[in-house]
Amino acid sequence: MERWVVVDTNLIFSSLIASSSSIRDTLLDESFQFHAPNFIIAELFKHKERLLRFSKLSEPELLELFNGITERIQFTPLDFISQKSRDTAFSLCVDVDAKDTLLSRWPSN
């Protein structure tokens, strides 16, 4: 049985920059089903140069790793996430990382 896990940009970023990463291993583990809002792809692309610098990978190597990780993630458009789910996310994240609560405050259509 797959376990559902919601991932954020920080987890994906960490999995791309560390040469040996338990986060990367987890993201590639097929016993999990990962979910994330689709804006994460643009957010990661915005930091491509930083990812290249910190990972010490060539661009083709980084893109291959990025592709392998993102293929394991089900990306969901923000419009598909209900306000109730956003409110739940807010209550779960507010005491852990205030920046992770931004998604829950994004108004739904």
Residue pairs with C-beta under 8 A, 6 or more apart in sequence:
2 30
2 31
2 32
2 33
3 31
3 32
3 33
4 32
4 33
4 34
4 35
5 32
5 33
5 34
5 35
6 34
6 35
6 36
6 89
7 27
7 34
7 35
7 36
7 40
7 73
8 36
8 40
8 100
9 40
9 43
9 44
11 23
11 27
12 27
12 36
12 40
12 44
12 69
12 70
12 73
13 44
13 47
13 51
14 21
14 23
15 21
15 23
15 24
15 27
15 69
16 24
16 44
16 51
16 55
16 62
16 65
16 66
16 69
17 51
17 54
17 55
18 24
18 55
19 55
19 56
24 65
24 69
26 32
27 34
27 69
27 72
27 73
28 68
28 69
28 72
30 72
32 72
33 74
34 72
34 73
34 74
35 73
35 74
35 75
35 76
36 73
36 74
36 75
36 76
37 75
37 76
37 77
37 78
37 81
37 103
38 75
38 76
38 77
38 78
39 78
40 75
41 70
41 75
44 51
44 66
48 62
51 62
52 59
52 62
55 62
55 65
57 65
78 103
78 106
78 108
79 108
79 109
81 103
81 108
82 108
83 107
83 108
86 103
86 104
86 105
86 106
86 108
87 104
88 104
89 100
89 101
89 103
89 104
90 101
90 104
90 105
93 100
93 101
93 104
94 101
